[in-house]
Amino acid sequence: MTTLATPAAMPLAGHLREARKRATRAAIALVAGMVVGYFASDAILEVLRQPILELAESGTASLNYSSVTGAFDLKLQIALTAGIVLSSPVWLYELFAYVAPGLHRREKKYLFGFLAAAVPLFALGCATALAVFPRVVELLTGFASTEDTTLLAAADYVEFVLRLVIAMGVAYALPVLLVVLNFMGVLSSAALAHSWRWVIVAIVLFSALITPAADALSMFAVAVPMTALFLAALGITHLQDRRLAKKGS
């Protein structure tokens, strides 16, 4: 009886063919997501433009294009970002399916658990950033003199907002990485507990930097969930270390 070769036992040419096949699927999904993102770019830009429209009424800021092709270039930028986000389930699956055969069962479990927990937390962080970014824009443009008007390059403005959104998403997903490192034996609960004060200070400083200094409510809206996620990660790692200690005794 013949047996099928597993991807882990494939020769180099087989791995290359497998990589090409999965990369092609991911690319098709990305292009499809970009098409959807292109047609949705006006609606996305309308959401991002809202705080600028409010500032434009007072003449303190306005959104501008620095070239004839600036508006089209911005639509492509939004389409590319939306395409990456919309196609993420496909290319994440293709990436996981490609590397999974070479992983041990325990490593597969950790990787799947990380993705299952990190993706919704990343989305929650992005949603939080979208909720607070208008106040951030209002604060930063408020440093200009009352005699001046802030002329914002549309591409730079959208890039700033996207960086803020991604940074918040990553910050929300970081506690999951701490748990995975603990389960893999790289990071102990004691090490996390020893540095909890510095972590809380870093969370508060991060929250203060991305929210208006005079708006304590927005700062707490960012800091409290991040602190809760860190404490949850600390609790999970503590239980895991206790379980391993009992198992070893």
Solvent accessible surface area in square Angstrom, and as a share of the most:
residue,aa,sasa,rsa
1,M,228,1.02
2,T,132,0.77
3,T,118,0.68
4,L,172,0.86
5,A,77,0.60
6,T,80,0.46
7,P,44,0.28
8,A,59,0.46
9,A,73,0.56
10,M,51,0.23
11,P,94,0.59
12,L,133,0.66
13,A,54,0.42
14,G,6,0.05
15,H,52,0.23
16,L,102,0.51
17,R,139,0.51
18,E,22,0.10
19,A,36,0.28
20,R,145,0.53
21,K,91,0.38
22,R,39,0.14
23,A,60,0.46
24,T,69,0.40
25,R,109,0.40
26,A,19,0.15
27,A,50,0.39
28,I,113,0.58
29,A,18,0.14
30,L,53,0.27
31,V,89,0.51
32,A,55,0.43
33,G,6,0.05
34,M,56,0.25
35,V,77,0.44
36,V,86,0.49
37,G,1,0.01
38,Y,70,0.27
39,F,161,0.67
40,A,37,0.29
41,S,1,0.01
42,D,94,0.49
43,A,66,0.51
44,I,58,0.30
45,L,13,0.06
46,E,81,0.36
47,V,92,0.53
48,L,8,0.04
49,R,55,0.20
50,Q,84,0.37
51,P,8,0.05
52,I,3,0.01
53,L,71,0.35
54,E,107,0.48
55,L,30,0.15
56,A,44,0.34
57,E,155,0.69
58,S,81,0.52
59,G,40,0.38
60,T,50,0.29
61,A,1,0.01
62,S,34,0.22
63,L,34,0.17
64,N,56,0.29
65,Y,93,0.35
66,S,109,0.71
67,S,61,0.40
68,V,154,0.89
69,T,77,0.45
70,G,13,0.12
71,A,46,0.35
72,F,104,0.43
73,D,70,0.36
74,L,0,0.00
75,K,45,0.19
76,L,75,0.37
77,Q,51,0.23
78,I,7,0.03
79,A,2,0.01
80,L,83,0.41
81,T,37,0.21
82,A,15,0.11
83,G,0,0.00
84,I,79,0.40
85,V,94,0.54
86,L,97,0.48
87,S,3,0.02
88,S,25,0.16
89,P,92,0.58
90,V,59,0.34
91,W,84,0.30
92,L,47,0.23
93,Y,131,0.50
94,E,13,0.06
95,L,101,0.50
96,F,46,0.19
97,A,17,0.13
98,Y,73,0.28
99,V,55,0.32
100,A,13,0.10
101,P,43,0.27
102,G,59,0.57
103,L,53,0.26
104,H,136,0.61
105,R,217,0.79
106,R,134,0.49
107,E,68,0.30
108,K,72,0.31
109,K,132,0.56
110,Y,29,0.11
111,L,53,0.26
112,F,130,0.54
113,G,36,0.34
114,F,54,0.23
115,L,43,0.22
116,A,59,0.46
117,A,40,0.31
118,A,9,0.07
119,V,75,0.43
120,P,77,0.48
121,L,35,0.17
122,F,73,0.30
123,A,57,0.44
124,L,92,0.46
125,G,0,0.00
126,C,22,0.13
127,A,55,0.42
128,T,22,0.13
129,A,0,0.00
130,L,80,0.40
131,A,75,0.58
132,V,8,0.05
133,F,3,0.01
134,P,46,0.29
135,R,115,0.42
136,V,6,0.03
137,V,6,0.03
138,E,105,0.47
139,L,54,0.27
140,L,87,0.43
141,T,15,0.09
142,G,58,0.56
143,F,161,0.67
144,A,42,0.33
145,S,55,0.35
146,T,130,0.75
147,E,148,0.66
148,D,78,0.41
149,T,71,0.41
150,T,34,0.20
151,L,129,0.64
152,L,36,0.18
153,A,38,0.29
154,A,1,0.01
155,A,48,0.37
156,D,92,0.48
157,Y,11,0.04
158,V,1,0.00
159,E,63,0.28
160,F,73,0.30
161,V,0,0.00
162,L,39,0.19
163,R,162,0.59
164,L,14,0.07
165,V,15,0.09
166,I,90,0.45
167,A,43,0.33
168,M,0,0.00
169,G,0,0.00
170,V,71,0.41
171,A,15,0.12
172,Y,1,0.00
173,A,15,0.11
174,L,88,0.44
175,P,15,0.09
176,V,16,0.09
177,L,71,0.35
178,L,43,0.21
179,V,24,0.14
180,V,21,0.12
181,L,53,0.26
182,N,4,0.02
183,F,54,0.22
184,M,101,0.45
185,G,67,0.64
186,V,104,0.60
187,L,44,0.22
188,S,53,0.34
189,S,7,0.05
190,A,74,0.58
191,A,46,0.36
192,L,11,0.05
193,A,42,0.33
194,H,156,0.70
195,S,37,0.24
196,W,98,0.34
197,R,150,0.55
198,W,198,0.70
199,V,40,0.23
200,I,40,0.20
201,V,75,0.43
202,A,56,0.43
203,I,13,0.07
204,V,62,0.36
205,L,107,0.53
206,F,57,0.24
207,S,0,0.00
208,A,41,0.32
209,L,144,0.71
210,I,20,0.10
211,T,0,0.00
212,P,16,0.10
213,A,95,0.74
214,A,106,0.82
215,D,24,0.12
216,A,56,0.43
217,L,140,0.70
218,S,8,0.05
219,M,48,0.21
220,F,114,0.48
221,A,49,0.38
222,V,0,0.00
223,A,9,0.07
224,V,86,0.50
225,P,43,0.27
226,M,17,0.08
227,T,31,0.18
228,A,54,0.42
229,L,35,0.18
230,F,6,0.02
231,L,89,0.44
232,A,54,0.41
233,A,2,0.02
234,L,32,0.16
235,G,34,0.32
236,I,81,0.41
237,T,0,0.00
238,H,90,0.40
239,L,114,0.57
240,Q,10,0.05
241,D,44,0.23
242,R,119,0.43
243,R,126,0.46
244,L,75,0.37
245,A,66,0.51
246,K,137,0.58
247,K,155,0.66
248,G,70,0.67
249,S,126,0.81
